[in-house]
Amino acid sequence: MGMDYQLAFDLAPVGLALSRNRSILDCNQHVCEMFGATREQLIGESFMILYPSVVEYERIGVRMLPILNATGQYADNRIMKRFDGRNKGETFWCHVVGRALNRNAPHESGIWSFEDLSASRPVTADLTAREREVAAHLMSGLTSKEIGRALAISHRTVEIYRARLMRKFKASTTTDLVQKLMAG
């Protein structure tokens, strides 16, 4: 019995995209639905169009490079942005997993999966790009020093962002903040 790999790719229950130099080479129907776009709108475009800001796109690209280089794989939860459709511009939490086809040139080509986490983790507060990054790391259980290392900023700067997040989410402790971030 022959397997139709194109059909499996197109109908996979998770968003899948093939990349070349951080541009979308191909994507399945699930990616199109998640980002509110057609394949024609996405193919050939930079993944940057799916991020809330250019800064976040660039920072994540830099952050994933050494990890892809070392292991060939990368995964995180990040805030992404709907490209078009009725929810155009809406931000949402997304679980992203990628594999570089060439570890020596990780951005050259890869395959990426995208899982929309908005049903279980809505984005409610209006956050800056850096606040979104700190929030994502807090939810992963990282300490201020670990977050500082991951984002190449001082742990004191992380503490300032954590304090801002606590104010925005009306949280009294870091544990309370993480619970509120998880709940939206």
C-alpha positions as CSV (number, residue, x, y, z in Angstrom):
1,M,0.0,0.0,0.0
2,G,1.6,3.3,-1.1
3,M,1.6,6.3,1.1
4,D,0.8,9.7,-0.3
5,Y,3.3,11.8,1.6
6,Q,2.0,15.1,0.1
7,L,-1.5,14.3,1.4
8,A,-0.1,13.3,4.8
9,F,1.8,16.7,4.9
10,D,-1.3,18.7,3.8
11,L,-3.7,17.0,6.2
12,A,-1.4,16.6,9.3
13,P,-3.2,17.5,12.6
14,V,-0.5,20.0,13.3
15,G,0.8,23.0,11.4
16,L,3.9,22.0,9.3
17,A,6.2,24.3,7.3
18,L,9.3,23.7,5.3
19,S,11.9,26.5,5.5
20,R,14.8,27.8,3.5
21,N,16.9,30.6,5.0
22,R,14.0,31.5,7.4
23,S,11.5,31.8,4.5
24,I,8.5,29.6,4.0
25,L,9.2,27.1,1.2
26,D,5.9,25.2,1.7
27,C,3.3,24.9,4.4
28,N,0.2,22.7,5.1
29,Q,-3.4,23.6,5.4
30,H,-3.2,23.7,9.3
31,V,-0.6,26.5,9.1
32,C,-2.8,28.5,6.7
33,E,-5.8,28.1,9.1
34,M,-3.8,29.0,12.2
35,F,-2.3,32.2,10.7
36,G,-5.5,33.1,8.7
37,A,-3.7,33.0,5.3
38,T,-3.6,31.1,2.0
39,R,-0.6,29.1,0.9
40,E,-0.1,31.7,-1.9
41,Q,0.2,34.5,0.7
42,L,2.8,32.5,2.8
43,I,5.0,30.6,0.3
44,G,8.2,32.6,-0.4
45,E,7.6,35.0,2.5
46,S,9.9,35.4,5.5
47,F,8.6,33.8,8.7
48,M,9.0,37.4,10.0
49,I,5.4,38.1,8.8
50,L,4.1,35.7,11.5
51,Y,5.8,37.5,14.4
52,P,4.4,40.4,16.5
53,S,7.6,42.4,15.8
54,V,10.8,42.3,13.7
55,V,12.8,42.5,17.0
56,E,11.2,39.2,18.2
57,Y,11.8,37.5,14.9
58,E,15.5,38.6,15.0
59,R,16.0,37.6,18.7
60,I,14.5,34.2,18.3
61,G,16.6,33.6,15.1
62,V,19.8,34.4,17.1
63,R,18.7,32.4,20.1
64,M,17.9,29.2,18.2
65,L,21.1,29.2,16.1
66,P,23.5,27.7,18.6
67,I,20.9,25.1,19.8
68,L,20.1,24.0,16.2
69,N,23.8,23.9,15.6
70,A,24.5,21.7,18.6
71,T,21.4,19.4,18.4
72,G,19.8,19.9,15.1
73,Q,16.5,20.6,16.9
74,Y,14.8,23.6,18.6
75,A,11.5,24.0,20.5
76,D,9.9,26.8,22.5
77,N,6.6,28.5,23.2
78,R,6.3,31.9,21.8
79,I,3.8,34.6,20.9
80,M,3.0,34.7,17.2
81,K,0.7,36.8,15.1
82,R,-2.2,36.0,12.8
83,F,-1.3,37.2,9.3
84,D,-4.8,37.7,7.7
85,G,-8.4,36.7,7.9
86,R,-11.0,37.7,10.6
87,N,-8.4,37.6,13.4
88,K,-5.7,39.5,11.4
89,G,-3.0,41.0,13.7
90,E,-4.2,39.0,16.8
91,T,-1.4,37.5,18.9
92,F,-1.5,34.0,20.2
93,W,0.8,31.5,22.1
94,C,2.3,28.9,19.8
95,H,4.4,25.8,20.5
96,V,7.1,25.7,17.8
97,V,9.4,22.7,17.1
98,G,12.0,22.7,14.4
99,R,14.6,20.5,12.9
100,A,17.5,21.7,10.8
101,L,18.3,19.5,7.8
102,N,21.9,20.7,8.0
103,R,23.2,21.4,11.5
104,N,26.3,23.2,10.1
105,A,23.9,25.8,8.5
106,P,20.8,25.5,10.6
107,H,18.8,28.3,8.9
108,E,19.6,26.8,5.4
109,S,16.6,24.4,5.4
110,G,14.4,22.8,8.0
111,I,11.0,21.5,8.9
112,W,8.9,23.2,11.6
113,S,5.7,22.3,13.4
114,F,3.3,24.9,14.9
115,E,0.7,24.2,17.5
116,D,-1.8,26.9,18.5
117,L,-2.0,27.1,22.3
118,S,-4.6,29.9,22.4
119,A,-7.4,27.7,23.6
120,S,-5.5,26.8,26.8
121,R,-3.3,29.9,27.0
122,P,-4.9,33.2,25.8
123,V,-2.9,36.4,25.5
124,T,-4.7,39.0,27.5
125,A,-2.4,41.8,28.8
126,D,-0.8,44.2,26.3
127,L,2.8,43.2,26.5
128,T,6.0,44.5,24.9
129,A,8.2,42.2,22.9
130,R,10.7,41.9,25.8
131,E,7.9,41.2,28.3
132,R,6.6,38.5,26.0
133,E,10.0,36.9,25.9
134,V,10.5,37.1,29.7
135,A,7.0,35.7,30.2
136,A,7.7,32.7,27.9
137,H,10.8,31.9,29.9
138,L,9.1,32.3,33.3
139,M,6.5,29.8,32.2
140,S,9.3,27.4,31.3
141,G,10.4,27.6,34.9
142,L,13.6,29.6,34.3
143,T,15.2,31.8,37.1
144,S,16.0,35.4,36.5
145,K,19.7,34.5,36.0
146,E,18.8,31.8,33.4
147,I,16.4,34.2,31.6
148,G,19.1,36.8,31.6
149,R,21.6,34.4,30.0
150,A,19.0,33.2,27.4
151,L,18.2,36.8,26.4
152,A,21.7,38.2,26.9
153,I,20.5,40.8,29.4
154,S,21.4,41.2,33.1
155,H,19.3,39.3,35.7
156,R,18.5,42.7,37.3
157,T,16.9,43.8,34.0
158,V,14.9,40.5,34.0
159,E,13.7,41.5,37.5
160,I,12.5,44.8,36.2
161,Y,10.5,43.0,33.5
162,R,9.2,40.5,36.0
163,A,8.0,43.4,38.2
164,R,6.2,45.0,35.2
165,L,4.5,41.7,34.4
166,M,3.5,41.3,38.0
167,R,1.8,44.7,37.9
168,K,0.1,44.1,34.6
169,F,-1.3,40.8,35.8
170,K,-1.9,41.9,39.4
171,A,0.2,39.1,40.7
172,S,1.6,39.1,44.2
173,T,4.2,36.4,43.7
174,T,6.2,34.8,40.8
175,T,4.1,31.6,41.2
176,D,0.9,33.7,41.1
177,L,2.3,35.4,38.0
178,V,3.1,32.1,36.2
179,Q,-0.4,30.8,37.0
180,K,-2.0,34.0,35.6
181,L,0.2,33.8,32.5
182,M,-0.7,30.2,31.9
183,A,-4.4,31.1,32.3
184,G,-4.1,34.2,30.2
